[in-house]
Amino acid sequence: MTASGRLRRRALLRAAAAAGATAAAGCSRAEPSVQVAVVWSGGELARFREVVAGYDAGVQVISAGNDIDAFLRARQLAGTSPDVAILPRSGLVVEYARRGWLRELTPAASYALPPGMADLLSADGRRYGVWVKAAHKSLFWYFPSMLPEPPRTWDQLVTLTRRLGARARAGDGPAPLAVGAADGWVLTDWFENVLADVAPPGFYEALAHGEADWRARPVQVALDRLAELWRVDGAFPGGGRRALLTQYEESVIQVVYHRRATMLFEADFVDDVASRFRRGPERPETFRFPGARLADKPLIVGGDAAVAFAGSARGAELARWLSGGTAFEPWLRAGGYLSPNVSVPLAGYRDAVRRRLAAELRTAEVVRFDLSDRLPGPFTGSDGVGIWRIMQDFFADVTDGVAVGEAVRRATGQLATGARSAGRGR
């Protein structure tokens, strides 16, 4: 074993020991018997605990933080895997299944999904996960008082950004766009929406499966479009370099509290932040990510999936219960939850925004699942690596004035190299 390998193994062992100590510190003989690891914290964690309080056996919920992959690898190495984990990336489900870490699952009879999601949690023809929470990732957020008429096509969005950017440079209004470019996943969400709009049928899926070239024309066109918008002078509060230091939550605050920007692109979970920080009675509204034509509206979804670890029959039972149409009713009633299960009645949604989004999941002709969440290994992206870092480099290039052709050439080369290193793609 190399020195770096020994250091990595020691780090994993330390993490496993810390995880075991954390679990032991919060558990006694009288405490819950089924253990669930989640990425959620704060309000989401509290809501999920309300959900599992309705299960007919005790459940202990552990928040593993944003890097749940590292947490679970450490627990697996230590032989202390939880019974169930809620994973934010479908690629992890497939990877863990092929490593033999997971138990095959059978969902509840009421489990029904939009097209394009059903097979993402399967490996070698067997299902190893069930979707329990969805994210609608094709939304722009704005205040009607600041933007009476939202753009309906991509060209209208670019024209509006140029007009508002000129006003912002003159000190006559807020910047057109807020973007949390310090979080690379925000930029990959932009890319995925544009790619879904411009790519020919089958290309997006082929890219996800490692069967298409990252230097192909559709990827170039998508990056060209992003460059067209992102390089607009005055597009972001403080400029592109400041945007690269702006995290996702801060970008929401720039719109809903400081009103330093007019529009924000991100998923339905924006309103979790907006509800905490907005000032005054006006609520932000949404419009769909605009496509090339009036009829084109990309629909990208993400989601969280429950898996049961090998050897845990109780974990498989809990995961099956979570896949049912009624398990998440407490969270549904409280608001802030979008179900991937299209059998859940629309009338069950408390807030009008998610009721509309749930209806869109039922009626959309084409649903694409978050591309970066499906990529293998480090290519899937995390802080400073993978597709997240590549998109941040591209954003830096186009906002710093690098010629678009050169910026696209660099990005597609990095993407192709990342795919090859992960063993998926060209």
SEKOL-730985 format. One record per residue (C-alpha): residue in three letters; x, y, z. Coordinates in nm, 4 decimals. Layout:
N
- ALA:X:Y:Z
...
This chain:
426
- MET:0.0000:0.0000:0.0000
- THR:0.1331:0.3451:-0.0892
- ALA:0.1853:0.6195:0.1670
- SER:-0.1159:0.8077:0.0298
- GLY:-0.3204:0.4869:0.0519
- ARG:-0.2197:0.4376:0.4163
- LEU:-0.3134:0.7962:0.4942
- ARG:-0.6519:0.7532:0.3262
- ARG:-0.7157:0.4293:0.5162
- ARG:-0.6249:0.5974:0.8467
- ALA:-0.8591:0.8862:0.7664
- LEU:-1.1410:0.6444:0.6929
- LEU:-1.0768:0.4547:1.0144
- ARG:-1.0796:0.7772:1.2141
- ALA:-1.4069:0.8788:1.0474
- ALA:-1.5550:0.5369:1.1208
- ALA:-1.4503:0.5579:1.4835
- ALA:-1.5987:0.9055:1.5135
- ALA:-1.9211:0.7908:1.3474
- GLY:-1.9453:0.4937:1.5824
- ALA:-1.8847:0.7167:1.8823
- THR:-2.1521:0.9585:1.7641
- ALA:-2.4038:0.6772:1.7240
- ALA:-2.3147:0.5297:2.0625
- ALA:-2.3412:0.8659:2.2340
- GLY:-2.6987:0.9071:2.1132
- CYS:-2.8143:0.5506:2.1708
- SER:-2.8993:0.3375:2.4720
- ARG:-3.0538:-0.0075:2.5067
- ALA:-3.3999:0.1485:2.5141
- GLU:-3.3479:0.3585:2.1990
- PRO:-3.4570:0.2876:1.8383
- SER:-3.3551:-0.0312:1.6641
- VAL:-3.3571:0.0817:1.2977
- GLN:-3.0873:0.3352:1.2107
- VAL:-3.1144:0.5749:0.9146
- ALA:-2.8361:0.8027:0.7862
- VAL:-2.9462:1.1149:0.5953
- VAL:-2.7884:1.4247:0.4410
- TRP:-3.0597:1.6515:0.5782
- SER:-3.0156:1.8970:0.8624
- GLY:-3.2171:2.1755:1.0236
- GLY:-3.5800:2.1941:0.9162
- GLU:-3.5551:1.9054:0.6693
- LEU:-3.4103:1.6785:0.9371
- ALA:-3.6892:1.7740:1.1774
- ARG:-3.9540:1.7020:0.9132
- PHE:-3.8076:1.3608:0.8330
- ARG:-3.8085:1.2697:1.2001
- GLU:-4.1801:1.3547:1.2039
- VAL:-4.2235:1.1177:0.9071
- VAL:-4.0532:0.8169:1.0696
- ALA:-4.2372:0.8823:1.3970
- GLY:-4.5315:0.7261:1.2141
- TYR:-4.3476:0.3987:1.1528
- ASP:-4.4539:0.1023:1.3642
- ALA:-4.1017:0.0434:1.4987
- GLY:-3.8483:0.2785:1.6546
- VAL:-3.6186:0.4660:1.4155
- GLN:-3.2962:0.6505:1.4951
- VAL:-3.2067:0.9208:1.2398
- ILE:-2.8445:1.0358:1.2049
- SER:-2.7478:1.3421:1.0006
- ALA:-2.4290:1.2470:0.8170
- GLY:-2.3703:1.5906:0.6664
- ASN:-2.3163:1.6832:0.3027
- ASP:-2.0513:1.4181:0.2350
- ILE:-2.2645:1.1163:0.3193
- ASP:-2.0539:0.9063:0.0816
- ALA:-1.7433:0.9461:0.3008
- PHE:-1.9518:0.8792:0.6121
- LEU:-2.0973:0.5567:0.4723
- ARG:-1.7636:0.4319:0.3382
- ALA:-1.6136:0.4789:0.6838
- ARG:-1.9032:0.2971:0.8491
- GLN:-1.8793:0.0136:0.5951
- LEU:-1.5070:-0.0196:0.6611
- ALA:-1.5740:-0.0347:1.0350
- GLY:-1.8569:-0.2862:0.9940
- THR:-2.1123:-0.0437:1.1421
- SER:-2.3247:0.0469:0.8399
- PRO:-2.6698:0.1857:0.9221
- ASP:-2.9787:-0.0115:0.8277
- VAL:-3.0926:0.2528:0.5791
- ALA:-2.9375:0.5539:0.4092
- ILE:-3.1038:0.8330:0.2129
- LEU:-2.8712:0.9067:-0.0787
- PRO:-2.8794:1.2267:-0.2889
- ARG:-2.7186:1.0678:-0.5971
- SER:-2.8476:0.7748:-0.8002
- GLY:-2.4905:0.6986:-0.9083
- LEU:-2.4032:0.6089:-0.5490
- VAL:-2.6898:0.3586:-0.5345
- VAL:-2.5585:0.1733:-0.8392
- GLU:-2.1975:0.1871:-0.7147
- TYR:-2.2844:0.0539:-0.3682
- ALA:-2.5040:-0.2195:-0.5163
- ARG:-2.2234:-0.3447:-0.7387
- ARG:-1.9898:-0.3473:-0.4397
- GLY:-2.2341:-0.5805:-0.2646
- TRP:-2.3187:-0.3330:0.0098
- LEU:-2.6946:-0.3137:-0.0498
- ARG:-2.9992:-0.5318:-0.0191
- GLU:-3.2438:-0.5707:-0.3074
- LEU:-3.5684:-0.3785:-0.2485
- THR:-3.9346:-0.4150:-0.3388
- PRO:-4.1295:-0.0862:-0.3257
- ALA:-4.4810:-0.0411:-0.1921
- ALA:-4.7734:-0.1164:-0.4226
- SER:-4.8604:0.2573:-0.4423
- TYR:-4.5121:0.3488:-0.5701
- ALA:-4.5467:0.5217:-0.9113
- LEU:-4.2834:0.7417:-1.0770
- PRO:-4.2552:0.9879:-1.3671
- PRO:-4.0971:0.8502:-1.6861
- GLY:-3.7186:0.8373:-1.6720
- MET:-3.6778:0.7770:-1.2978
- ALA:-3.7818:0.4156:-1.2525
- ASP:-3.4634:0.2454:-1.3735
- LEU:-3.2012:0.4772:-1.2213
- LEU:-3.1786:0.2823:-0.8959
- SER:-3.1232:-0.0594:-1.0538
- ALA:-2.8048:-0.2562:-1.1152
- ASP:-2.7868:-0.5668:-1.3312
- GLY:-3.1647:-0.5805:-1.3546
- ARG:-3.2295:-0.5603:-0.9793
- ARG:-3.3712:-0.2670:-0.7803
- TYR:-3.1629:-0.1437:-0.4867
- GLY:-3.3235:0.1898:-0.4029
- VAL:-3.6569:0.3724:-0.3870
- TRP:-3.7109:0.7431:-0.4468
- VAL:-3.8487:0.9239:-0.1421
- LYS:-3.8067:1.2945:-0.2250
- ALA:-3.7909:1.4837:-0.5534
- ALA:-3.6479:1.8196:-0.6591
- HIS:-3.7801:2.0216:-0.9533
- LYS:-3.4605:2.1752:-1.0951
- SER:-3.5914:2.3881:-1.3840
- LEU:-3.7109:2.7039:-1.2084
- PHE:-3.6311:3.0737:-1.1983
- TRP:-3.7395:3.2753:-0.8921
- TYR:-3.8302:3.6459:-0.8915
- PHE:-4.0518:3.9118:-0.7327
- PRO:-4.3312:4.0349:-0.9642
- SER:-4.2733:4.3894:-0.8385
- MET:-3.9192:4.3718:-0.9794
- LEU:-3.9989:4.1771:-1.2961
- PRO:-4.3565:4.2287:-1.4184
- GLU:-4.3094:4.0168:-1.7335
- PRO:-4.0711:3.7188:-1.7071
- PRO:-3.8856:3.5976:-2.0191
- ARG:-4.0445:3.3037:-2.1996
- THR:-3.7618:3.1967:-2.4326
- TRP:-3.3835:3.1759:-2.4053
- ASP:-3.3351:3.4735:-2.6393
- GLN:-3.5726:3.6801:-2.4257
- LEU:-3.3719:3.5841:-2.1150
- VAL:-3.0461:3.6958:-2.2798
- THR:-3.2016:4.0224:-2.4004
- LEU:-3.3448:4.0929:-2.0546
- THR:-3.0103:4.0168:-1.8883
- ARG:-2.8315:4.2588:-2.1202
- ARG:-3.0857:4.5345:-2.0533
- LEU:-3.0834:4.4894:-1.6760
- GLY:-2.7037:4.4501:-1.6780
- ALA:-2.6669:4.7887:-1.8472
- ARG:-2.8934:4.9482:-1.5877
- ALA:-2.6962:4.7864:-1.3059
- ARG:-2.3672:4.9198:-1.4459
- ALA:-2.5194:5.2662:-1.4524
- GLY:-2.6254:5.2312:-1.0892
- ASP:-2.9917:5.2388:-1.1889
- GLY:-3.1061:4.9012:-1.0560
- PRO:-3.0085:4.5558:-0.9310
- ALA:-2.8079:4.3051:-1.1307
- PRO:-3.0215:4.0701:-1.3413
- LEU:-2.8953:3.7394:-1.1987
- ALA:-2.7771:3.5919:-0.8706
- VAL:-2.5736:3.2722:-0.8885
- GLY:-2.4055:3.0707:-0.6136
- ALA:-2.1076:2.9725:-0.8265
- ALA:-1.9025:2.8797:-0.5185
- ASP:-2.1191:2.5662:-0.5149
- GLY:-2.0330:2.3828:-0.8352
- TRP:-2.3614:2.1895:-0.8398
- VAL:-2.5452:2.5158:-0.9113
- LEU:-2.3492:2.5545:-1.2350
- THR:-2.4036:2.1921:-1.3374
- ASP:-2.7784:2.2502:-1.2925
- TRP:-2.7544:2.5398:-1.5389
- PHE:-2.5634:2.3232:-1.7857
- GLU:-2.8075:2.0324:-1.7610
- ASN:-3.1092:2.2498:-1.8366
- VAL:-2.9485:2.4051:-2.1418
- LEU:-2.8158:2.0700:-2.2649
- ALA:-3.1603:1.9091:-2.2296
- ASP:-3.2990:2.1866:-2.4497
- VAL:-3.0401:2.1826:-2.7294
- ALA:-2.9386:1.8149:-2.7496
- PRO:-3.0990:1.5812:-3.0048
- PRO:-3.3165:1.2937:-2.8771
- GLY:-3.1160:1.0343:-2.6874
- PHE:-2.7961:1.2377:-2.6463
- TYR:-2.8509:1.3439:-2.2828
- GLU:-2.9138:0.9826:-2.1800
- ALA:-2.6185:0.8579:-2.3856
- LEU:-2.3934:1.1063:-2.2075
- ALA:-2.5211:0.9851:-1.8697
- HIS:-2.4486:0.6237:-1.9681
- GLY:-2.0972:0.6994:-2.0956
- GLU:-2.1974:0.6331:-2.4563
- ALA:-2.1458:0.9826:-2.6015
- ASP:-1.8505:1.2150:-2.6479
- TRP:-1.8232:1.5146:-2.4134
- ARG:-1.6577:1.7043:-2.6997
- ALA:-1.9592:1.6484:-2.9253
- ARG:-2.1511:1.9337:-3.0834
- PRO:-2.4471:1.9399:-2.8348
- VAL:-2.2118:1.9938:-2.5396
- GLN:-2.0360:2.2723:-2.7285
- VAL:-2.3670:2.4387:-2.8148
- ALA:-2.4834:2.4210:-2.4533
- LEU:-2.1611:2.5806:-2.3289
- ASP:-2.1813:2.8464:-2.6023
- ARG:-2.5270:2.9399:-2.4773
- LEU:-2.4160:2.9606:-2.1166
- ALA:-2.1222:3.1778:-2.2173
- GLU:-2.3594:3.4082:-2.4083
- LEU:-2.5506:3.4745:-2.0868
- TRP:-2.2810:3.4535:-1.8198
- ARG:-2.0411:3.6918:-1.9957
- VAL:-2.2960:3.9785:-2.0041
- ASP:-2.1332:4.2766:-1.8349
- GLY:-2.3127:4.3504:-1.5075
- ALA:-2.4979:4.0167:-1.5018
- PHE:-2.4107:3.9331:-1.1389
- PRO:-2.3828:4.1399:-0.8190
- GLY:-2.0138:4.2232:-0.7855
- GLY:-1.9235:4.0506:-1.1122
- GLY:-1.8122:3.6996:-1.2017
- ARG:-1.5278:3.6758:-0.9521
- ARG:-1.7604:3.7707:-0.6669
- ALA:-2.0114:3.5112:-0.7924
- LEU:-1.7426:3.2424:-0.7590
- LEU:-1.7223:3.3296:-0.3888
- THR:-2.1004:3.3319:-0.3468
- GLN:-2.2575:3.0188:-0.2026
- TYR:-2.6030:2.8979:-0.2950
- GLU:-2.7852:3.0296:0.0139
- GLU:-2.6205:3.3702:-0.0189
- SER:-2.7396:3.3924:-0.3803
- VAL:-3.0984:3.3410:-0.2631
- ILE:-3.0508:3.6115:0.0013
- GLN:-2.9202:3.8505:-0.2668
- VAL:-3.2624:3.8289:-0.4337
- VAL:-3.5128:3.7895:-0.1498
- TYR:-3.3513:4.0050:0.1216
- HIS:-3.0988:4.2500:-0.0228
- ARG:-3.2706:4.2662:-0.3645
- ARG:-2.9336:4.3095:-0.5271
- ALA:-3.0412:4.0786:-0.8104
- THR:-3.3668:4.0384:-1.0000
- MET:-3.3708:3.6659:-1.0793
- LEU:-3.2336:3.3435:-0.9389
- PHE:-3.2218:3.0033:-1.1051
- GLU:-3.2446:2.6932:-0.8845
- ALA:-3.4703:2.4143:-0.7665
- ASP:-3.7919:2.4181:-0.5644
- PHE:-3.5899:2.4078:-0.2419
- VAL:-3.5091:2.7778:-0.2931
- ASP:-3.8247:2.8599:-0.1012
- ASP:-3.6834:2.6914:0.2113
- VAL:-3.4213:2.9681:0.2224
- ALA:-3.6495:3.2404:0.0868
- SER:-3.9091:3.1856:0.3572
- ARG:-3.6447:3.2461:0.6249
- PHE:-3.4921:3.5598:0.4763
- ARG:-3.7444:3.7465:0.2632
- ARG:-3.8631:4.0864:0.3820
- GLY:-4.2163:4.2166:0.3513
- PRO:-4.5353:4.0402:0.2445
- GLU:-4.4442:3.9805:-0.1220
- ARG:-4.3649:3.6184:-0.2019
- PRO:-4.1278:3.5183:-0.4805
- GLU:-4.2844:3.3512:-0.7827
- THR:-4.1393:3.1150:-1.0411
- PHE:-4.1158:3.0614:-1.4152
- ARG:-3.9813:2.7573:-1.5950
- PHE:-3.6286:2.7531:-1.7324
- PRO:-3.6794:2.8953:-2.0833
- GLY:-3.5915:2.6928:-2.3898
- ALA:-3.5016:2.7899:-2.7436
- ARG:-3.8668:2.8287:-2.8454
- LEU:-4.1815:2.9221:-2.6579
- ALA:-4.2838:2.5550:-2.6458
- ASP:-3.9463:2.4350:-2.5135
- LYS:-3.9331:2.4051:-2.1351
- PRO:-3.6656:2.1665:-2.0041
- LEU:-3.7623:1.9665:-1.6969
- ILE:-3.4687:1.8425:-1.4911
- VAL:-3.5411:1.6569:-1.1688
- GLY:-3.3225:1.5423:-0.8835
- GLY:-3.4056:1.3272:-0.5884
- ASP:-3.3153:1.1449:-0.2711
- ALA:-3.3354:0.7656:-0.2601
- ALA:-3.3624:0.5225:0.0307
- VAL:-3.1383:0.2133:0.0292
- ALA:-3.1103:-0.0756:0.2746
- PHE:-2.7715:-0.2191:0.3606
- ALA:-2.6993:-0.5871:0.3123
- GLY:-2.8046:-0.8062:0.6018
- SER:-3.0698:-0.5680:0.7328
- ALA:-3.4195:-0.7074:0.6810
- ARG:-3.5534:-0.4310:0.9072
- GLY:-3.3882:-0.1738:0.6835
- ALA:-3.5560:-0.3202:0.3746
- GLU:-3.8936:-0.3076:0.5496
- LEU:-3.8453:0.0576:0.6446
- ALA:-3.7324:0.1518:0.2913
- ARG:-4.0410:-0.0178:0.1475
- TRP:-4.2633:0.1758:0.3903
- LEU:-4.0962:0.5036:0.2927
- SER:-4.1793:0.4367:-0.0747
- GLY:-4.5542:0.4304:-0.0050
- GLY:-4.7886:0.7119:-0.0967
- THR:-4.8782:0.8049:0.2635
- ALA:-4.5477:0.7833:0.4552
- PHE:-4.4495:1.1457:0.3917
- GLU:-4.7894:1.2999:0.4671
- PRO:-4.6570:1.4946:0.7725
- TRP:-4.3908:1.6637:0.5566
- LEU:-4.6412:1.7120:0.2746
- ARG:-4.8833:1.8906:0.5083
- ALA:-4.6058:2.1042:0.6579
- GLY:-4.4860:2.2200:0.3154
- GLY:-4.1400:2.2169:0.1602
- TYR:-4.1738:1.8639:0.0216
- LEU:-4.2146:1.7374:-0.3356
- SER:-4.2952:1.3692:-0.3762
- PRO:-4.1500:1.1621:-0.6613
- ASN:-4.4537:0.9361:-0.6209
- VAL:-4.7152:1.0530:-0.8715
- SER:-4.9844:0.8518:-0.6904
- VAL:-4.9821:1.1155:-0.4130
- PRO:-5.2984:1.3294:-0.4605
- LEU:-5.2325:1.6880:-0.5661
- ALA:-5.4857:1.8008:-0.3053
- GLY:-5.2450:1.6770:-0.0383
- TYR:-4.9975:1.9576:-0.1115
- ARG:-5.0343:2.2513:0.1235
- ASP:-4.8399:2.5084:-0.0802
- ALA:-4.9553:2.6107:-0.4264
- VAL:-4.6036:2.6157:-0.5742
- ARG:-4.5346:2.2495:-0.5057
- ARG:-4.8865:2.1508:-0.6067
- ARG:-4.8154:2.3044:-0.9479
- LEU:-4.4722:2.1430:-0.9679
- ALA:-4.6166:1.8032:-0.8767
- ALA:-4.8669:1.8468:-1.1605
- GLU:-4.5801:1.9227:-1.3999
- LEU:-4.4100:1.5958:-1.3038
- ARG:-4.7279:1.4163:-1.4080
- THR:-4.7763:1.5934:-1.7414
- ALA:-4.4230:1.6570:-1.8702
- GLU:-4.3527:1.4846:-2.1996
- VAL:-3.9816:1.4523:-2.1259
- VAL:-3.8227:1.4366:-1.7807
- ARG:-3.4449:1.4287:-1.7492
- PHE:-3.2728:1.3318:-1.4261
- ASP:-2.9845:1.5412:-1.2900
- LEU:-2.6871:1.4430:-1.5051
- SER:-2.4056:1.5088:-1.2575
- ASP:-2.5779:1.2894:-0.9961
- ARG:-2.5595:0.9974:-1.2394
- LEU:-2.1900:1.0220:-1.3244
- PRO:-1.9473:0.7720:-1.1686
- GLY:-1.6730:0.8170:-0.9123
- PRO:-1.5134:1.1592:-0.8627
- PHE:-1.6408:1.2772:-1.2030
- THR:-1.9860:1.3212:-1.0451
- GLY:-1.8491:1.6249:-0.8650
- SER:-1.7859:1.7528:-0.5155
- ASP:-1.6093:2.0587:-0.3775
- GLY:-1.3068:2.1299:-0.5952
- VAL:-1.3213:1.8167:-0.8127
- GLY:-1.5094:1.6557:-1.0985
- ILE:-1.7706:1.8234:-1.3144
- TRP:-1.8379:2.0805:-1.0397
- ARG:-1.4835:2.2145:-1.0666
- ILE:-1.4859:2.1977:-1.4480
- MET:-1.7988:2.4128:-1.4642
- GLN:-1.6480:2.6603:-1.2170
- ASP:-1.3370:2.6870:-1.4358
- PHE:-1.5588:2.7487:-1.7382
- PHE:-1.7583:3.0141:-1.5502
- ALA:-1.4326:3.1854:-1.4484
- ASP:-1.3071:3.1808:-1.8064
- VAL:-1.6164:3.3332:-1.9667
- THR:-1.6661:3.5975:-1.6960
- ASP:-1.2949:3.6917:-1.7069
- GLY:-1.3034:3.7613:-2.0790
- VAL:-1.1451:3.4465:-2.2216
- ALA:-1.2615:3.3981:-2.5804
- VAL:-1.5712:3.1779:-2.5904
- GLY:-1.4205:2.9307:-2.8357
- GLU:-1.1146:2.8819:-2.6165
- ALA:-1.3247:2.8500:-2.2986
- VAL:-1.5453:2.5857:-2.4628
- ARG:-1.2406:2.3975:-2.5936
- ARG:-1.0867:2.3869:-2.2452
- ALA:-1.4111:2.2758:-2.0802
- THR:-1.4945:1.9997:-2.3269
- GLY:-1.1374:1.8709:-2.3028
- GLN:-1.1602:1.8591:-1.9226
- LEU:-1.4998:1.6892:-1.9393
- ALA:-1.3756:1.4252:-2.1811
- THR:-1.0690:1.3602:-1.9621
- GLY:-1.2859:1.3326:-1.6503
- ALA:-1.5167:1.0836:-1.8217
- ARG:-1.2247:0.8692:-1.9386
- SER:-1.0674:0.8702:-1.5929
- ALA:-1.3957:0.7485:-1.4477
- GLY:-1.4181:0.4794:-1.7126
- ARG:-1.7364:0.6243:-1.8575
- GLY:-1.7304:0.8084:-2.1867
- ARG:-1.4966:0.9620:-2.4368
